[in-house]
Amino acid sequence: MTLKDDNFDSLSKLDNHIDSFTASLETGILLDATSNITQAQATNAYKLLQNVNLLLERQQSYNTDSNKDVKVDEKITNRVTVAFQDFNYGFTLVDEKIYAVKRKNENENENDIDSNNIDNNNSDN
């Protein structure tokens, strides 16, 4: 029997909730999920967060190299939102886990991004 994860349970209570999951921050392995989530989606989210982290590290390195007097915030980003036309994904890193929630956008016309969602990405990249 696994321990109850109150953080995961609270995701389904968010307004406009569609799906949610938790995955290992170290491996991307799916730990808990609503019924429509697959391991491929968790893997895609894991890879996305790795790429975001790499971009932030490069930006931090660039800022440090080009502005020796600028103090760079050394905190690790722990939240990422990816918005699409009809919905958005919110990712939060807590206690070595990725918490992810897919939510319907309140005002679908507000975002003008025309893109495939993370569900359709190839997890082999």
Secondary structure as UniProt FT lines:
FT   HELIX           6..11
FT   TURN            12..13
FT   TURN            15..16
FT   STRAND          17..24
FT   TURN            25..27
FT   STRAND          30..33
FT   TURN            35..36
FT   HELIX           39..66
FT   TURN            68..69
FT   STRAND          79..83
FT   STRAND          87..94
FT   TURN            95..96
FT   STRAND          97..104
FT   TURN            108..109
FT   HELIX           118..120
FT   TURN            123..124
//
